[in-house]
Amino acid sequence: MDFTKFIDVLAYTLPSIIVGFVAYYFFDTQRKNDEGRRRYLLHKDAQKHAMPLRLQAYERLVLFLERINPSKLLIRIAPQSSNKLDYEDYVIAQIEQEYEHNLTQQIYISAESWDIITTAKNATIQMIRKASMSEKVDSANKLREVILTDLFDKQSPSSVAVAYLKNEVAEMWQ
């Protein structure tokens, strides 16, 4: 008789345990779906507000790169004297000042883009220093002339970086 009671209890208990597990599974799945949907909506809303900030950061950084482009920089900044070292220091200080002014923009762009921008800045400074060390450069005006002449043969670091940023922004729309 005990065995039949056990079978009866098992016959009533087993279906309720199965129903409990199925209900738990469905409620857990529903909870996870709702949580995922909420996360998606929050992310979508954040993207809507962040996109203008990101685009503005790209715009500012392209402006920075254009401002440190040697062909524009050297025309905009005229030498105060004929001393090439004073002019070199002044131009490099202007580049560094522009860079520091835009440091906060790196939080809105990818790490790769920021590395490209930093590399373009450093390459531009290197180009100026290298031209200044040339034996044929004896004045500030000659320094400008040598740097601008060198740019006829190759692209400036800024131009390469601007192309990279344009490509990254284009990928945002895909």
Backbone bond lengths (Angstrom), bond angles and torsions (degrees), N, CA, C in turn:
res aa  C-N    CA-C-N  psi(-1)  N-CA   C-N-CA  omega(-1)  CA-C   N-CA-C  phi
1 M - - - 1.435 - - 1.517 112.10 -
2 D 1.318 117.84 -35.26 1.462 121.21 179.51 1.528 111.29 -63.45
3 F 1.331 114.79 -36.87 1.463 118.45 -179.50 1.525 110.66 -67.14
4 T 1.290 118.62 -37.95 1.470 120.82 178.48 1.520 110.85 -69.91
5 K 1.311 118.11 -35.22 1.474 120.40 175.59 1.537 109.67 -64.23
6 F 1.316 114.54 -42.43 1.465 119.53 178.89 1.520 110.55 -61.19
7 I 1.323 117.25 -42.96 1.459 122.30 178.15 1.530 109.33 -63.92
8 D 1.331 118.31 -41.48 1.469 121.45 179.00 1.536 110.71 -62.92
9 V 1.328 115.79 -46.49 1.469 119.75 179.47 1.532 109.72 -62.95
10 L 1.311 115.86 -41.95 1.461 120.51 178.69 1.528 110.86 -64.88
11 A 1.303 117.29 -38.05 1.466 121.60 179.61 1.531 111.04 -65.43
12 Y 1.336 117.59 -31.93 1.463 119.85 177.48 1.536 112.10 -85.76
13 T 1.293 116.23 -34.52 1.463 120.94 -174.74 1.531 112.31 -79.20
14 L 1.307 117.62 -42.77 1.453 121.67 -176.41 1.532 112.61 -58.08
15 P 1.326 120.41 -47.39 1.477 119.20 177.96 1.528 112.17 -62.27
16 S 1.343 117.09 -37.25 1.467 118.18 -179.71 1.529 110.96 -69.76
17 I 1.322 118.28 -33.97 1.461 121.01 176.17 1.530 110.13 -66.72
18 I 1.332 115.91 -42.48 1.478 120.01 178.27 1.519 110.42 -62.97
19 V 1.329 116.99 -44.55 1.474 121.01 178.43 1.529 109.90 -62.37
20 G 1.321 116.65 -39.13 1.471 120.47 178.17 1.524 111.52 -62.13
21 F 1.341 116.96 -44.99 1.465 120.26 178.75 1.529 111.61 -64.58
22 V 1.333 117.01 -41.57 1.472 120.28 179.16 1.527 110.00 -64.64
23 A 1.336 116.94 -43.45 1.467 120.34 178.78 1.536 110.35 -62.34
24 Y 1.331 116.33 -43.80 1.470 120.46 178.57 1.532 109.91 -59.64
25 Y 1.319 117.20 -44.59 1.454 121.87 -179.64 1.527 111.19 -60.72
26 F 1.340 116.91 -46.81 1.465 120.08 -179.72 1.522 111.55 -66.24
27 F 1.328 118.15 -42.55 1.463 120.44 179.50 1.531 110.94 -66.54
28 D 1.327 117.17 -38.77 1.462 120.38 178.26 1.527 110.64 -65.94
29 T 1.330 117.15 -42.15 1.462 121.08 177.16 1.526 110.67 -62.79
30 Q 1.317 116.81 -42.56 1.475 121.07 178.75 1.535 110.41 -63.31
31 R 1.324 117.02 -42.72 1.459 121.01 179.40 1.533 110.46 -62.67
32 K 1.322 117.11 -43.32 1.462 120.74 178.79 1.525 111.45 -64.74
33 N 1.332 117.35 -39.82 1.471 120.76 177.21 1.521 111.12 -63.26
34 D 1.343 116.12 -43.83 1.468 119.82 179.04 1.530 110.97 -63.77
35 E 1.315 116.05 -41.18 1.461 120.28 178.70 1.526 110.62 -64.46
36 G 1.317 117.11 -42.81 1.465 121.12 177.19 1.518 111.97 -63.43
37 R 1.313 116.82 -40.46 1.463 121.27 178.56 1.533 110.37 -64.41
38 R 1.342 116.76 -43.52 1.465 120.45 178.19 1.530 110.44 -62.22
39 R 1.338 116.23 -43.56 1.455 120.39 178.65 1.524 110.93 -62.01
40 Y 1.330 116.41 -41.70 1.469 120.73 178.80 1.525 110.71 -62.86
41 L 1.334 116.77 -44.94 1.467 120.00 -179.32 1.527 111.34 -65.11
42 L 1.333 117.30 -39.54 1.461 120.30 177.10 1.527 110.47 -64.65
43 H 1.324 115.85 -42.31 1.465 120.39 179.02 1.527 110.74 -64.12
44 K 1.323 115.84 -42.37 1.470 120.55 179.72 1.531 110.25 -63.69
45 D 1.327 116.65 -41.68 1.459 120.77 178.99 1.530 110.53 -66.64
46 A 1.322 116.54 -41.42 1.461 120.17 178.31 1.523 110.70 -63.98
47 Q 1.334 117.10 -39.89 1.464 121.02 178.02 1.526 110.79 -61.62
48 K 1.325 115.79 -40.17 1.458 120.07 -178.55 1.532 110.48 -61.96
49 H 1.333 116.44 -37.07 1.464 120.16 -179.88 1.524 112.01 -84.14
50 A 1.321 117.43 -29.34 1.465 120.92 -177.09 1.526 112.65 -81.88
51 M 1.315 117.84 -28.26 1.462 120.58 -176.05 1.531 112.63 -57.53
52 P 1.333 119.49 -46.90 1.468 117.91 177.79 1.532 112.74 -61.27
53 L 1.331 117.34 -35.59 1.464 120.31 178.57 1.526 110.86 -67.40
54 R 1.325 116.05 -40.65 1.464 119.69 178.74 1.525 110.45 -64.30
55 L 1.333 116.30 -45.41 1.471 119.33 179.95 1.525 110.84 -63.09
56 Q 1.319 116.53 -39.07 1.461 120.24 177.98 1.532 110.39 -63.56
57 A 1.330 116.79 -38.34 1.467 120.15 177.70 1.526 110.42 -63.72
58 Y 1.331 116.96 -43.82 1.465 119.80 177.86 1.525 110.50 -62.03
59 E 1.328 117.03 -40.84 1.459 120.35 178.33 1.527 111.15 -61.17
60 R 1.323 116.25 -45.94 1.462 120.09 -179.16 1.522 111.18 -64.01
61 L 1.329 116.41 -37.98 1.458 119.04 -178.58 1.520 111.89 -73.44
62 V 1.321 117.09 -33.18 1.469 119.11 173.88 1.533 108.79 -65.99
63 L 1.314 116.92 -40.81 1.466 120.30 176.61 1.533 110.28 -60.91
64 F 1.331 116.25 -43.20 1.475 120.32 176.34 1.524 110.82 -57.35
65 L 1.333 115.94 -48.32 1.465 119.71 -179.00 1.527 111.89 -63.13
66 E 1.321 115.86 -37.70 1.472 118.78 177.47 1.529 110.71 -67.14
67 R 1.327 116.44 -36.98 1.469 119.76 -179.49 1.524 112.55 -69.94
68 I 1.354 117.10 -29.35 1.469 118.39 179.40 1.527 112.02 -96.10
69 N 1.304 117.08 1.92 1.464 120.33 174.72 1.533 107.08 -61.48
70 P 1.328 118.07 120.67 1.472 119.81 -174.19 1.527 114.41 -53.23
71 S 1.319 117.28 -35.99 1.470 118.29 -178.20 1.528 111.55 -66.15
72 K 1.309 117.58 -28.10 1.472 120.20 177.78 1.520 111.33 -93.98
73 L 1.314 115.57 -36.61 1.466 121.63 -178.12 1.522 111.26 -63.25
74 L 1.334 116.52 -46.36 1.465 119.86 -175.91 1.530 112.39 -72.36
75 I 1.301 116.30 -24.94 1.470 119.24 175.74 1.528 109.75 -77.59
76 R 1.336 116.02 -37.55 1.466 121.20 -179.05 1.534 111.25 -71.94
77 I 1.319 117.42 -36.21 1.461 121.25 -176.41 1.525 108.61 -105.61
78 A 1.297 115.51 104.38 1.468 120.78 179.33 1.527 109.21 -85.42
79 P 1.322 116.76 147.35 1.472 119.46 177.77 1.527 111.40 -65.18
80 Q 1.329 115.43 142.08 1.468 120.83 177.69 1.533 110.74 -86.59
81 S 1.330 114.29 -26.14 1.466 119.80 177.88 1.530 107.26 -144.35
82 S 1.319 116.40 -177.41 1.465 119.04 -179.76 1.529 111.85 -89.60
83 N 1.316 118.14 -1.77 1.465 122.28 -178.99 1.524 109.93 -71.48
84 K 1.325 115.80 116.82 1.468 120.38 -176.01 1.523 111.90 -68.39
85 L 1.328 118.04 -34.27 1.468 120.54 -178.75 1.528 111.42 -70.02
86 D 1.322 116.88 -38.72 1.471 119.95 176.62 1.525 110.12 -63.70
87 Y 1.332 115.49 -42.64 1.464 119.83 179.62 1.528 110.88 -65.85
88 E 1.324 116.51 -42.93 1.469 121.04 177.71 1.537 110.25 -58.26
89 D 1.329 116.52 -48.65 1.468 120.66 -179.94 1.527 111.60 -61.75
90 Y 1.327 116.07 -40.92 1.464 120.36 -178.51 1.532 111.10 -66.28
91 V 1.315 117.13 -44.18 1.466 120.87 -179.67 1.535 110.21 -65.11
92 I 1.315 117.15 -43.57 1.473 120.74 178.91 1.527 110.20 -64.68
93 A 1.312 117.65 -38.87 1.472 120.91 177.04 1.527 110.65 -62.23
94 Q 1.324 116.83 -37.81 1.470 120.38 177.75 1.528 110.95 -64.67
95 I 1.332 116.24 -41.28 1.466 120.84 178.54 1.531 109.85 -63.22
96 E 1.324 116.66 -46.69 1.467 121.25 -179.75 1.529 110.99 -62.80
97 Q 1.322 116.62 -39.77 1.466 120.51 178.81 1.531 110.68 -64.02
98 E 1.315 116.83 -44.06 1.474 120.88 177.30 1.528 110.35 -60.53
99 Y 1.323 115.88 -42.36 1.462 121.44 -179.28 1.531 110.72 -62.77
100 E 1.319 115.99 -48.68 1.469 120.33 -179.76 1.524 111.18 -62.28
101 H 1.310 116.31 -33.38 1.471 120.73 179.17 1.536 111.16 -65.38
102 N 1.326 117.00 -25.36 1.466 121.37 -176.67 1.532 114.12 -109.12
103 L 1.305 117.80 11.02 1.464 121.52 -177.64 1.526 113.36 -56.58
104 T 1.315 117.58 -38.67 1.463 120.07 -175.54 1.523 113.20 -68.97
105 Q 1.303 117.36 -16.01 1.465 119.88 -178.38 1.521 112.66 -69.11
106 Q 1.329 116.81 -15.76 1.465 119.67 -176.73 1.523 112.47 -65.90
107 I 1.329 118.69 -19.41 1.470 119.15 179.99 1.521 112.05 -74.00
108 Y 1.320 117.19 -15.98 1.462 121.09 -177.81 1.520 113.91 -98.67
109 I 1.326 117.19 -7.73 1.461 119.73 -176.95 1.525 109.84 -121.18
110 S 1.308 115.59 170.50 1.470 119.74 -178.99 1.535 110.23 -71.51
111 A 1.316 114.99 157.77 1.469 120.77 178.68 1.527 110.56 -63.03
112 E 1.326 116.58 -36.14 1.460 120.05 178.98 1.526 111.11 -63.26
113 S 1.326 115.57 -42.71 1.468 119.06 179.16 1.522 110.88 -63.57
114 W 1.327 116.20 -42.12 1.468 118.73 -179.80 1.532 110.00 -64.29
115 D 1.320 116.51 -38.89 1.468 120.06 177.81 1.527 110.66 -62.83
116 I 1.330 116.90 -40.28 1.476 121.22 178.29 1.531 110.07 -62.80
117 I 1.323 116.30 -41.95 1.474 120.80 -179.65 1.526 110.46 -65.14
118 T 1.325 115.90 -45.51 1.464 119.73 178.60 1.526 110.99 -63.34
119 T 1.310 116.71 -39.78 1.459 120.92 177.71 1.529 110.68 -64.29
120 A 1.323 117.45 -41.27 1.472 120.75 178.48 1.525 110.61 -62.94
121 K 1.311 116.50 -41.92 1.475 120.47 177.78 1.529 110.09 -61.84
122 N 1.323 116.39 -49.49 1.462 120.46 -178.34 1.530 111.89 -64.76
123 A 1.320 116.89 -38.06 1.466 120.50 178.66 1.530 110.76 -66.79
124 T 1.307 116.62 -36.24 1.467 120.31 178.15 1.525 110.15 -66.27
125 I 1.322 115.88 -44.09 1.469 119.91 177.61 1.527 109.88 -62.33
126 Q 1.320 115.68 -42.92 1.476 120.73 178.72 1.534 110.46 -60.34
127 M 1.333 116.47 -41.86 1.464 121.28 179.97 1.532 110.22 -61.00
128 I 1.324 116.18 -41.73 1.471 120.62 -179.29 1.529 110.14 -67.39
129 R 1.318 116.24 -44.47 1.476 120.30 -179.41 1.532 111.13 -64.66
130 K 1.318 115.44 -41.72 1.470 119.88 -179.51 1.530 110.30 -63.56
131 A 1.328 116.48 -43.34 1.466 120.16 179.37 1.522 110.61 -65.24
132 S 1.311 117.06 -35.99 1.461 120.92 -179.16 1.527 111.51 -67.63
133 M 1.321 117.19 -29.69 1.470 120.64 -179.45 1.523 112.70 -79.76
134 S 1.305 116.22 -9.64 1.464 119.84 -179.59 1.527 109.94 -63.92
135 E 1.330 115.31 142.50 1.473 120.64 -179.18 1.519 112.65 -68.31
136 K 1.327 116.44 -27.04 1.469 118.38 -178.00 1.532 112.75 -80.22
137 V 1.343 116.81 -6.16 1.470 120.49 178.62 1.524 108.31 -94.91
138 D 1.325 114.90 114.78 1.465 119.01 -179.63 1.528 113.05 -123.71
139 S 1.340 116.82 -2.26 1.464 119.79 178.95 1.531 109.14 -147.95
140 A 1.318 114.27 168.60 1.465 119.71 179.87 1.528 111.11 -63.53
141 N 1.316 116.76 -40.67 1.469 119.56 179.78 1.521 111.56 -66.78
142 K 1.310 116.77 -36.05 1.468 120.30 177.56 1.534 109.79 -68.01
143 L 1.331 117.08 -35.74 1.464 121.27 176.44 1.525 109.93 -61.24
144 R 1.314 116.63 -46.69 1.473 120.25 177.40 1.524 110.33 -58.47
145 E 1.305 115.99 -45.80 1.461 121.00 -177.59 1.532 111.59 -61.89
146 V 1.321 117.29 -43.92 1.472 121.13 -178.80 1.528 110.69 -64.87
147 I 1.309 116.71 -43.90 1.486 120.00 -179.50 1.520 110.34 -63.76
148 L 1.315 116.74 -46.43 1.470 120.06 -179.22 1.529 111.51 -65.75
149 T 1.307 117.29 -35.69 1.458 120.91 177.68 1.526 110.72 -66.16
150 D 1.326 116.10 -41.05 1.471 120.21 177.70 1.529 111.72 -60.76
151 L 1.311 117.13 -31.57 1.470 120.91 -178.63 1.522 112.96 -73.29
152 F 1.333 117.52 -16.01 1.465 119.30 176.81 1.525 110.62 -66.10
153 D 1.325 116.18 -31.55 1.462 121.25 -176.02 1.525 113.97 -84.59
154 K 1.307 117.44 -22.52 1.470 119.93 -174.41 1.519 110.85 -145.88
155 Q 1.320 113.88 166.72 1.461 119.64 176.86 1.524 109.50 -77.81
156 S 1.308 115.45 148.83 1.461 118.72 176.11 1.531 108.87 -76.39
157 P 1.316 117.65 154.80 1.467 120.12 176.98 1.531 111.89 -57.85
158 S 1.316 116.14 -33.85 1.465 120.37 179.42 1.522 111.63 -63.76
159 S 1.313 116.84 -40.58 1.462 120.40 -179.64 1.521 111.70 -63.41
160 V 1.328 116.09 -39.64 1.464 120.58 177.79 1.530 109.83 -64.48
161 A 1.322 116.53 -43.84 1.467 120.74 -179.47 1.525 111.68 -66.00
162 V 1.324 117.50 -39.56 1.470 120.70 177.65 1.524 110.28 -62.19
163 A 1.314 116.86 -41.76 1.470 120.22 178.00 1.526 110.61 -61.42
164 Y 1.314 117.22 -40.46 1.470 121.22 178.87 1.529 110.31 -63.94
165 L 1.339 116.94 -44.82 1.470 120.60 179.62 1.525 111.46 -63.99
166 K 1.315 116.67 -40.85 1.468 119.65 177.96 1.520 110.66 -60.96
167 N 1.300 116.83 -40.96 1.455 121.51 178.66 1.535 110.72 -64.36
168 E 1.308 116.66 -42.33 1.469 120.15 179.74 1.530 111.22 -65.06
169 V 1.316 117.46 -40.46 1.468 120.39 177.73 1.518 110.37 -65.83
170 A 1.324 117.42 -38.91 1.463 120.51 178.33 1.528 110.41 -62.76
171 E 1.316 117.80 -35.23 1.463 120.92 178.62 1.529 112.47 -68.65
172 M 1.316 117.21 -23.19 1.466 120.53 178.49 1.528 111.21 -65.55
173 W 1.301 117.74 -25.24 1.457 121.40 -176.86 1.523 112.35 -91.95
174 Q 1.300 117.64 -3.85 1.467 120.30 -178.28 1.500 110.94 -92.05
